[in-house]
Amino acid sequence: MTMKPNLPLRAWCAALLLGSLPVAQAALPVEKFALPNGAQVWLVQSPGLPMVDVQIDFDAGSRRDPAEQAGLASVTAAMMSRGLVARDGQPALDENTLSEAWADLGASFGGGAGSDRMSFNLRSLTYPDLLPRAVALAARQLAEPAFPADIWQRDRERMVASIKEANTRPGTVAGRAYAQAVYGAHPYGRDVTEQTLARIAVSDMQALHARMLVPCRAKVSIVGAVTRAQAQALVGQLLARLPASSPGRCAPLPAVQEVAALGQASEQSIPFESAQAHVFIGQPGFRRNDPDYFALIVGNYILGGGGFVSRLSSEVREKRGLSYSVYSYFSPGLHAGAFTLGLQTRPDQAAQAVQVARDVLDGFVADGPTEAELRAAKDNLIGGFALRIDTNRKLLDNVAGIAWNDLPLDYLDTWTQQVDRVSVADIKAAFARKLQPRRMATVVVGGAPRP
């Protein structure tokens, strides 16, 4: 990192530590309040370090992309860091000047989009000579992106090249086929391609930005050395340059269809010249706010989420040597994210590996875990909980999850109790409700094409 001549030494030194120092306390109460502009705020006051982390979320993720323009949300968020327009006496900034302005402040601001939300993150020291300037620059970047056409052309060409390169990998082919098999026509299953990128113009990004990024749609999560009054002022300034809104004027967005359950099993075997066959088995799972959440995450830790100590690893890897790694996970969102069982194996062992993995899954859904497995899983999850919130960044991720999924404000305070409360019967019942092993999609990619 190069020290800028005009950056105060204290800020430069502290900036080196922002991503590594732990928060002063392991758990702090979450406060929730709303601003007159309709924005909702979740705050954890963490005074141990002179820094603040802010995340702003909007319901503008890829699930709202037009099918023919998959990738619109992601490229819009990325292009918002490519320069600012001149407004209200403030000069225009190109992408290099904007980047240098953030470096001079020893702060950062950037955005991205996932399936459900478009998110922007600010990190800054809270010194009075730095934080107001960082917030002012972030407010400009949030509200006044230039969306330069020449830069979009450059970035699009880079993205197309990246897609072409990724398409030479069996993992990419397997992931795409699997997503389509599990999600069908739902937006979660859409793929960004050369064709969808070609249909995205600067005017489409500008329209998305103007329509979706308004204060009354913002959910703002804050962790850092700020009081509630300071947090209110900070959020007000961050959103002040966006189009004015009020709660009453923020009409509900159109509903997005739910993920359809799979009616029957499906299997795809896709030839591919590769040393390893890539295997995915799964189905739609559950929404993040599902009451079975804790039973499912504890159960999945035992099944395939616990690494080398999981049941899948024991049966597929240790006993039979069919795969170096085998895993399972749930990916819940605002809709039913997939349950996925994945592994890689030699192409000539793929059929055997798939059968063993299915047998393990069938047995787990039918019988649940043993008491010994459950106790070991609880010990690991509860013992590792402190590592989930041991930095401002990790704590912010958790607070933003509470905000986005409308979870209880005491979610972090009760997390270990919720895990400890899970029983073998709870896991068995939850898995029986959510998973249907005989109706899952299976995708195997790998091996030479058949003659």
C-alpha angles and dihedrals in degrees: 000000000000116000112232114225092229096047113101111246093233091055093047093050093046092047089061089061101043096099098042112042118095123239115261094244132030096224133019131176117267115230121201127197141148132233125224089254090062098255115140120219133200113192136188113184109217108172098172095096129034093241142094134206120201130186122190116195128192129184090246104109127136092278085078096049115115107253091241091051102047107169096038095121094047096049092044091055092046094047091055088078094054097086146310133249122236112260140157093003093311115125125240115260127204120213094268095048090047091051091049091050090057092046091052090055094047086231137109139216129177145141144220141169132233131182095287110021146026110227136194124193129202123189121181144146112257098228108136092237092054113030098062090051092048092049091048092052092046090051090055093048091049095049108025111043114161097213091204110209095216092053091049089052090052094046093046091054089051091049092050090051089050092050092050091051092047090052089065090066122086091218091061093049091048094047093050094048091046094050091051092047094050102038103030110184095352115116090243087072098051120116129214108234139171088262097052091047091051089058094055115095131181088254089060091055092047091050092049091048093050095045102043108027102074125132096246090060094052124110108191124195121192132187120175152069097320132110123230091260091050091047091053091051092045094052092044090055093044092056099033096098094051118094110288116260141166131202092256093053096048101094118201115266119243114276117256116225118256123248109266119233116245112258096201143359120278133192131197124185109188118189114229133164099244140125092232132045114225114218130193125178123178155097141220109303126187144301119265094246093054113133089228091063099111095042089051098048093046091046093048091051087061095042102046113322098083098074116225092358094060124108092242091053091049095051102035102032110023103036100034107019092225097137138011091221132018125172147164133208145167120230104194120182138154083307132033104295117201130278103220133191111190140178144151123225143156109290092239089056097045097100092050093046092050092050094049092047091050092049091052091049093047091051094048094050091046099044108015123215129315121255089249092053091048094050092050092049093050092048091053097044096044093042091052097045094098089061089061092065104025096115134042090247094054092044090051091052089055094046091049088052090053090050098045097045097039092239122169115280090237092055094117093043092055100035097103092044090051091052093046091050094061115108134196088253091052092053094046092049094045094049091047089053096047108033131059106183093187092058101047130123117243123196124183119183120181146069131076119300114268114256 
